Amino acid sequence: MKLERRYVEKPWGRTQLPPMFDAPPGKRIGEVWFTGGGELPLLAKYIFTGERLSIQVHPDDAQARARGLAQGKSECWHILDAEPGAVLGLGLTREVNKDELRQAALDGSIEQLMDWRPVAAGDFIFVPAGTIHAIGAGISLLEFQQNSDVTYRLYDYGRPRELHLDDGVAVADPEPFGAQIQHLSDSENVLVNGPHFRLACAIHDMFEDKQRWVMPLSGAVRATGVAAAAGDCLLIEAGEQIEAEDARLLIGTTA
């Protein structure tokens, strides 16, 4: 089935999205969620940033359950487009203790503590729960994640939105982020291989024995008589076949 698009307004979103989206006019759309498949363990969505997002963190599964939530949130990002100078914040430039992190969030110096990395179209990064992170302005990306919307904001550049310092400081890893940003080639790659989900960039079907999310980056794909192109997401059940026509795909599934 082709999942439905849910347009989510954000103060940092955009009033104009790429032409394949039928977004409501005059709204600042920051996210496009793919929904309609019932209670699903994973979520695919587009993110469009007109301004920088908050500096934030997500809990892992154990931390989420201790707070009465179903699961935590690990996520990954495939960069579709980035304006010159666009950056991602990934971890801190040095390790700090929890008290230092709280004070930096309160006085705004966390902005200077963040490890801001340049980003370009074709880049990919996996962001595990506990990583302090932020997405800068001028970026379009595809996110694949655990289906949880729990976000603890540590700093929001003075926007009049709630911060979550107690929970955010408690679940954060206040240290440098060791992983490097990958740049995807034209070859097939398994980008994430657990523990919560798997994700591949491919030109052929993968994970045929699993329920899977198929997000075309280019070309067209068809399954059970339903066609999809860039801007769409198909949810395909185990054993169902897909036909790809000059397509490059992100394909995700449970681990």
DOMILO-554816 format. One record per residue (C-alpha): residue number from 1; residue in three letters; x, y, z. Coordinates in steps of 0.5 Angstrom, whole numbers, m for minus. Layout:
BEGIN
[node NUM, 'Ala', [X, Y, Z]] ...
% end
This chain:
BEGIN
[node 1, 'Met', [0, 0, 0]] [node 2, 'Lys', [2, 7, m1]] [node 3, 'Leu', [2, 11, 6]] [node 4, 'Glu', [m1, 17, 7]] [node 5, 'Arg', [2, 24, 7]] [node 6, 'Arg', [1, 27, 14]] [node 7, 'Tyr', [4, 35, 14]] [node 8, 'Val', [6, 37, 20]] [node 9, 'Glu', [7, 45, 21]] [node 10, 'Lys', [14, 47, 25]] [node 11, 'Pro', [16, 54, 27]] [node 12, 'Trp', [23, 52, 23]] [node 13, 'Gly', [19, 49, 17]] [node 14, 'Arg', [18, 52, 10]] [node 15, 'Thr', [12, 55, 6]] [node 16, 'Gln', [14, 52, 0]] [node 17, 'Leu', [16, 45, m1]] [node 18, 'Pro', [18, 41, m8]] [node 19, 'Pro', [13, 40, m13]] [node 20, 'Met', [12, 33, m12]] [node 21, 'Phe', [8, 35, m5]] [node 22, 'Asp', [1, 37, m5]] [node 23, 'Ala', [2, 41, 2]] [node 24, 'Pro', [m3, 46, 4]] [node 25, 'Pro', [m1, 53, 2]] [node 26, 'Gly', [1, 58, 7]] [node 27, 'Lys', [3, 53, 12]] [node 28, 'Arg', [10, 53, 15]] [node 29, 'Ile', [11, 45, 14]] [node 30, 'Gly', [17, 42, 17]] [node 31, 'Glu', [16, 35, 16]] [node 32, 'Val', [12, 30, 12]] [node 33, 'Trp', [10, 23, 16]] [node 34, 'Phe', [8, 17, 12]] [node 35, 'Thr', [2, 14, 16]] [node 36, 'Gly', [m4, 10, 15]] [node 37, 'Gly', [m1, 3, 16]] [node 38, 'Gly', [m4, 2, 23]] [node 39, 'Glu', [1, 2, 29]] [node 40, 'Leu', [8, 1, 26]] [node 41, 'Pro', [14, 0, 29]] [node 42, 'Leu', [18, 5, 24]] [node 43, 'Leu', [17, 11, 21]] [node 44, 'Ala', [19, 14, 15]] [node 45, 'Lys', [19, 22, 14]] [node 46, 'Tyr', [21, 28, 10]] [node 47, 'Ile', [24, 34, 14]] [node 48, 'Phe', [25, 41, 11]] [node 49, 'Thr', [28, 46, 15]] [node 50, 'Gly', [28, 54, 13]] [node 51, 'Glu', [31, 55, 20]] [node 52, 'Arg', [35, 51, 25]] [node 53, 'Leu', [32, 46, 29]] [node 54, 'Ser', [33, 46, 37]] [node 55, 'Ile', [39, 42, 40]] [node 56, 'Gln', [35, 36, 43]] [node 57, 'Val', [36, 29, 45]] [node 58, 'His', [32, 22, 45]] [node 59, 'Pro', [32, 17, 50]] [node 60, 'Asp', [33, 10, 49]] [node 61, 'Asp', [28, 4, 50]] [node 62, 'Ala', [30, 3, 57]] [node 63, 'Gln', [30, 10, 59]] [node 64, 'Ala', [23, 11, 55]] [node 65, 'Arg', [20, 5, 58]] [node 66, 'Ala', [22, 8, 65]] [node 67, 'Arg', [18, 14, 63]] [node 68, 'Gly', [12, 11, 61]] [node 69, 'Leu', [13, 11, 54]] [node 70, 'Ala', [13, 5, 49]] [node 71, 'Gln', [20, 6, 46]] [node 72, 'Gly', [26, 10, 45]] [node 73, 'Lys', [28, 14, 38]] [node 74, 'Ser', [34, 12, 34]] [node 75, 'Glu', [34, 15, 27]] [node 76, 'Cys', [38, 16, 21]] [node 77, 'Trp', [38, 22, 16]] [node 78, 'His', [39, 21, 8]] [node 79, 'Ile', [41, 28, 6]] [node 80, 'Leu', [37, 30, m1]] [node 81, 'Asp', [39, 37, m1]] [node 82, 'Ala', [43, 42, 3]] [node 83, 'Glu', [44, 50, 2]] [node 84, 'Pro', [52, 52, 2]] [node 85, 'Gly', [54, 53, 9]] [node 86, 'Ala', [49, 48, 12]] [node 87, 'Val', [51, 44, 18]] [node 88, 'Leu', [49, 38, 23]] [node 89, 'Gly', [50, 38, 30]] [node 90, 'Leu', [53, 31, 32]] [node 91, 'Gly', [55, 31, 39]] [node 92, 'Leu', [59, 35, 43]] [node 93, 'Thr', [66, 38, 42]] [node 94, 'Arg', [69, 35, 49]] [node 95, 'Glu', [66, 31, 54]] [node 96, 'Val', [62, 35, 60]] [node 97, 'Asn', [59, 32, 66]] [node 98, 'Lys', [51, 33, 67]] [node 99, 'Asp', [51, 39, 71]] [node 100, 'Glu', [56, 43, 66]] [node 101, 'Leu', [51, 40, 60]] [node 102, 'Arg', [45, 43, 64]] [node 103, 'Gln', [48, 50, 65]] [node 104, 'Ala', [50, 50, 58]] [node 105, 'Ala', [43, 49, 56]] [node 106, 'Leu', [41, 55, 61]] [node 107, 'Asp', [46, 60, 58]] [node 108, 'Gly', [46, 58, 51]] [node 109, 'Ser', [53, 56, 51]] [node 110, 'Ile', [51, 49, 49]] [node 111, 'Glu', [51, 52, 42]] [node 112, 'Gln', [58, 53, 42]] [node 113, 'Leu', [59, 46, 45]] [node 114, 'Met', [56, 43, 39]] [node 115, 'Asp', [60, 39, 34]] [node 116, 'Trp', [57, 43, 28]] [node 117, 'Arg', [59, 39, 21]] [node 118, 'Pro', [58, 41, 14]] [node 119, 'Val', [53, 37, 10]] [node 120, 'Ala', [52, 36, 3]] [node 121, 'Ala', [47, 32, m2]] [node 122, 'Gly', [48, 25, m1]] [node 123, 'Asp', [51, 25, 6]] [node 124, 'Phe', [48, 20, 11]] [node 125, 'Ile', [49, 19, 18]] [node 126, 'Phe', [46, 14, 24]] [node 127, 'Val', [44, 18, 30]] [node 128, 'Pro', [43, 13, 36]] [node 129, 'Ala', [39, 15, 42]] [node 130, 'Gly', [42, 19, 47]] [node 131, 'Thr', [46, 23, 42]] [node 132, 'Ile', [45, 31, 43]] [node 133, 'His', [44, 33, 36]] [node 134, 'Ala', [41, 39, 32]] [node 135, 'Ile', [39, 40, 24]] [node 136, 'Gly', [41, 46, 21]] [node 137, 'Ala', [37, 51, 16]] [node 138, 'Gly', [37, 50, 9]] [node 139, 'Ile', [37, 42, 9]] [node 140, 'Ser', [32, 37, 6]] [node 141, 'Leu', [33, 30, 8]] [node 142, 'Leu', [29, 23, 9]] [node 143, 'Glu', [29, 21, 16]] [node 144, 'Phe', [28, 13, 18]] [node 145, 'Gln', [27, 12, 25]] [node 146, 'Gln', [24, 8, 31]] [node 147, 'Asn', [16, 10, 31]] [node 148, 'Ser', [17, 15, 37]] [node 149, 'Asp', [16, 22, 37]] [node 150, 'Val', [19, 23, 44]] [node 151, 'Thr', [24, 29, 44]] [node 152, 'Tyr', [27, 33, 49]] [node 153, 'Arg', [29, 40, 47]] [node 154, 'Leu', [35, 42, 51]] [node 155, 'Tyr', [36, 49, 47]] [node 156, 'Asp', [31, 53, 42]] [node 157, 'Tyr', [35, 59, 41]] [node 158, 'Gly', [30, 63, 45]] [node 159, 'Arg', [24, 61, 41]] [node 160, 'Pro', [18, 60, 46]] [node 161, 'Arg', [17, 53, 46]] [node 162, 'Glu', [18, 48, 52]] [node 163, 'Leu', [25, 46, 54]] [node 164, 'His', [26, 39, 58]] [node 165, 'Leu', [32, 40, 62]] [node 166, 'Asp', [31, 34, 67]] [node 167, 'Asp', [29, 29, 62]] [node 168, 'Gly', [34, 31, 57]] [node 169, 'Val', [40, 32, 61]] [node 170, 'Ala', [38, 25, 64]] [node 171, 'Val', [38, 21, 58]] [node 172, 'Ala', [44, 25, 54]] [node 173, 'Asp', [51, 22, 52]] [node 174, 'Pro', [55, 29, 54]] [node 175, 'Glu', [61, 27, 50]] [node 176, 'Pro', [63, 27, 42]] [node 177, 'Phe', [60, 23, 37]] [node 178, 'Gly', [65, 18, 34]] [node 179, 'Ala', [62, 16, 28]] [node 180, 'Gln', [63, 20, 21]] [node 181, 'Ile', [58, 22, 16]] [node 182, 'Gln', [58, 17, 10]] [node 183, 'His', [57, 20, 3]] [node 184, 'Leu', [53, 15, m1]] [node 185, 'Ser', [56, 12, m8]] [node 186, 'Asp', [51, 9, m13]] [node 187, 'Ser', [53, 2, m11]] [node 188, 'Glu', [48, m2, m6]] [node 189, 'Asn', [50, m1, 1]] [node 190, 'Val', [47, m3, 8]] [node 191, 'Leu', [47, 3, 12]] [node 192, 'Val', [44, 1, 18]] [node 193, 'Asn', [44, m6, 21]] [node 194, 'Gly', [40, m6, 27]] [node 195, 'Pro', [39, m6, 33]] [node 196, 'His', [32, m3, 32]] [node 197, 'Phe', [32, m3, 24]] [node 198, 'Arg', [35, m4, 18]] [node 199, 'Leu', [36, 1, 12]] [node 200, 'Ala', [39, 0, 5]] [node 201, 'Cys', [40, 4, m1]] [node 202, 'Ala', [39, 0, m7]] [node 203, 'Ile', [37, m1, m14]] [node 204, 'His', [34, m8, m13]] [node 205, 'Asp', [29, m10, m8]] [node 206, 'Met', [32, m13, m1]] [node 207, 'Phe', [29, m16, 5]] [node 208, 'Glu', [24, m19, 1]] [node 209, 'Asp', [22, m24, 7]] [node 210, 'Lys', [20, m18, 11]] [node 211, 'Gln', [15, m12, 12]] [node 212, 'Arg', [19, m6, 9]] [node 213, 'Trp', [18, 1, 7]] [node 214, 'Val', [21, 3, 0]] [node 215, 'Met', [22, 10, m1]] [node 216, 'Pro', [24, 12, m8]] [node 217, 'Leu', [30, 17, m9]] [node 218, 'Ser', [29, 17, m16]] [node 219, 'Gly', [26, 13, m22]] [node 220, 'Ala', [19, 9, m20]] [node 221, 'Val', [17, 3, m17]] [node 222, 'Arg', [11, m1, m17]] [node 223, 'Ala', [8, m7, m12]] [node 224, 'Thr', [1, m10, m12]] [node 225, 'Gly', [m1, m5, m18]] [node 226, 'Val', [1, 1, m14]] [node 227, 'Ala', [6, 6, m17]] [node 228, 'Ala', [11, 10, m13]] [node 229, 'Ala', [16, 16, m14]] [node 230, 'Ala', [20, 20, m10]] [node 231, 'Gly', [16, 24, m5]] [node 232, 'Asp', [12, 17, m4]] [node 233, 'Cys', [13, 11, 1]] [node 234, 'Leu', [10, 4, 0]] [node 235, 'Leu', [9, m1, 6]] [node 236, 'Ile', [10, m8, 3]] [node 237, 'Glu', [9, m14, 6]] [node 238, 'Ala', [13, m20, 7]] [node 239, 'Gly', [14, m24, 0]] [node 240, 'Glu', [10, m19, m4]] [node 241, 'Gln', [15, m17, m10]] [node 242, 'Ile', [16, m10, m13]] [node 243, 'Glu', [18, m8, m20]] [node 244, 'Ala', [23, m2, m20]] [node 245, 'Glu', [24, 2, m26]] [node 246, 'Asp', [31, 6, m27]] [node 247, 'Ala', [30, 7, m19]] [node 248, 'Arg', [34, 8, m13]] [node 249, 'Leu', [31, 6, m7]] [node 250, 'Leu', [32, 7, 1]] [node 251, 'Ile', [29, 0, 3]] [node 252, 'Gly', [28, 0, 11]] [node 253, 'Thr', [25, m6, 15]] [node 254, 'Thr', [25, m8, 23]] [node 255, 'Ala', [32, m12, 25]] 
% end
